[in-house]
Amino acid sequence: MTMDRRYLLFALPIILIPLIGFGIWRFTHGPASPGAPSGQEAFESDAYLPPDPEPESEEVRNLRELLEAITTFQEATTFRAKLSIDADGGRTTGQIDVMKPERFHGTVEISSEDQNGEVIGVGTDLYVKQEDGTWLKVQSPTLSASLTSAFRSAVETNIQSSLPDSTVVSKTRNYGRSCDEYRTTVTDKDGNTADLAVCVKDGLPMFIDARADSGSVNVEYFDYNKLFVIERPTIKR
């Protein structure tokens, strides 16, 4: 297994929808009709109040709540995520600790190939833990940038770009996880679809589950905005 493939497995195919703007109220005045009262009475009789807004449908409300949770997630300064990916006849598990804007620490284990790895990213620098326990800095800027981007894409959700305003989102209570579960179907740029479930608690995603024909991805988020530190590893000279 090459280093590229092992670490690129962190790049989850999670697709997440732009914030919806609602209608604009207009305040209009009609012309005074002949014989209408003058002065203040004429103004009051000719002024039209804006119509009451359309009531928010259940689907629109569910979509709005889901988007609000994703926005809050994107504003978090730190968090941890446990990952489980089932695809190609095997399972990949791991964890990513994130310190925004530019630090992460990731571990991964591929059960079907008895492979595991550990990386640390700081800015544009990427460090890989070797089998003997020592750390190696990836010297190729292109490879380092590619792998760093792959790791970050696993946690920097971008579902907004894949859900149109007309997306139907259902909401139920998941008592086993003690959170509100939002379900919908998403489609990527190639036309592939996946069933998506996002479990939200206290305004933040706690679980994201995506299932498609090619496999499934499950993510558990925790330790939002907790204090922890990710430092560069010591490089053996």
N, C-alpha and C positions, 0 to 999 in steps of 0.2 A: 504493500500500500504506500502510495506516495504521500508526502506531507500535505500536498495540496488537497487531496481528496479527504483526508482525515479531518482537516480543520474546516474545510468548506461545508461539511455536514452540519455545521452550526447554523448555516444560512437557511433559516426556516422559510417555507413557502407560505407565510402568513400574509394575507391580503386584507387590509382593513379599509372613509367616506367624507367628502367635504362637509363642513358645517353648513347646515341648511339655514338660509335666510328666509324669513317669512315676509308676508306682504306689507306694503307701505300704505299707511293711512293717508288719505287726502282730505283736506278741509277746503270746501268750496263755498262760495257765496253766490246766490242767484241775484239777478237784477231786481231792483224794486219794481213791483207791479203798480200800474196806475191805481190811484186811490188808496195806496197803502199808507199806514200811519207814518208820520214824519218823525225825525229825531231817533231817540233810543228805541222807540217801539218799532220803527221801520227796520233798524239793524237786527233786532231780536227776531222779527218775523221772517226776515230773508236769510238768516244764517242757518246753514245746514250742518247738523252734527254728523261726524263720521259714522259710518255703519259699524255695528258691532262686529268684531273679528269672527271669522269662522271658527267654530270649536275645533280644538286639536283632536285629530283622530287617534285611536289607540296605536296604529302602526307608526304614525308620525311621532307620537310621544315616545314610543319605544326606541325609534331611531335616534331621536334627539338625546335621550338618556344614554344610549350607547356611545354616541359621539362625545358627549360631555365626559364620560368615563375615560375614553381614549385620550382626550385632550389633557385631562388631569394626569394620566399616566405619562404622557410626553413631557409634562412639566416636572415630574419627579427628578430629584437630583441624584438619588442612589436607589438601587433595588437589586434583588437577586431573583434568578429564574431557574427552575429545574425543567429540563427538557427531556422528552421521550419521543423518538421518531421511529415509526415502523414502516419500512419500505425495502423493496428488493429482497424479501425473504429474511431480513434481519432487523435487529433493534439497536438503535443508538441512543444512549442516555448521556446526560451531562448536566452541568450547572454553569451559569454565567453570572458573575458579580459585576455590577456596572457602577462606575463613578463618572457621572457626567462632568465635563463634556468629552473627555478623551481617555478614560482609563477603563480597562476591563480585565477580568481574570476568568479564564474558562477551562473547564475540564471536560473530557469526553471519553466514553467507553463504547466500543463497537463489539457487541457480544458474539456475533456470528464469525468474526475474524480475530477474536481475542486481542484486540488492539485498544490502546488507551493513549491519551495525550493530555498535555497541559500547556496552556499558553498565557502570556501576559501581554497586554497591549497598553502602551503609554504614548499618546500622540500618534506619530507616524511610525514609531518603533514597535517591533513585534519580537517577543522572546519565546523560545520553545524549549521545554524541558526534555532532556535526553534520557535514554534508558538508564544511564549511570547516575541520574539524579542531578547532574549539572545543567546549567542553562546556557542556551546558545542564542545570540542575537541574529535574526535573519538579516543578512547583509544586502540582499537584492532589494532596492527600493520598490521595484515593480511588484515583486512577490509579496513583500511586506504590506504594501498598500492593498493588494488584492485580498489577502487573507484577513487583514484588519477590517476591510469593508464587509467581507463575508460574515465575520463574527458580529459586527455591529448590526448588520441587517437582521440578525436573529432576534434582536430586542427592540429595534427602532421601528415599531409597527407603522405601517402605511396603508391600513385598511381603507382609509378615506377615498383613495383613488380608484377603488374597485366597486364601490356601491353608489349607484345613482340615487337621486332623490326619491324615486318611486319604489325603492327597495322595501319589501315587507319584512318587518322584524317582529317576531313573537317574543313574549316575555312570560316566564313562569318562575315559581319559587323552587330553588333547588335546596331542599331541607338537609340533604346529606352534606352539602358543602356550605350551608348557611349563607347563601348568596342568591341574588336575582340572576337568572340565566336568560340571555338574549340569544335567539337563534335566527339564522338567515342562511341564504345561499349566495356565495360569491363566485365571480367569474374573472379569470385573469385575462391578460391581453391576448393570449393564444386561444381563448375560448374554453379553456378547461374550467370545470366547476368543482366546488367543494362545499360541503356542509360546515358551517361555522357556528360555534357556540362560545359565547363570552360570559363568564360568571363574574358579576360585579358585586363588591361589598364595600360599603363606606365610600362609594364614588370612585373606586379603583378596580381595574380588572384583577381578579385573583386566579382565574383559570381561563385559558384559551384552548379550545379543542377544534381541530380542523381535520375533516375526513374527505378523501377523494379516492378515485379508483386506483391511483398509484400508491396510496398509503395514508398514514395518519400522523398528525403532529399534536402533541399535548404539552402545554406549558403551564407551570404553576409559578405565580409571582408572589414574592414576600419581601419583608424587610424594606418596605418603601421608606425613603428619606431617613434611613438609619445611618448612624455614624460608623463608618469603617474606612479603611485605607488600603489602597492598592499601590504598591511601590515597585520600582524596577528591581528585578532580581539581581543577585550578585553574579557577575560573570567570572568564570574561572580563567585566570591568565595562564 
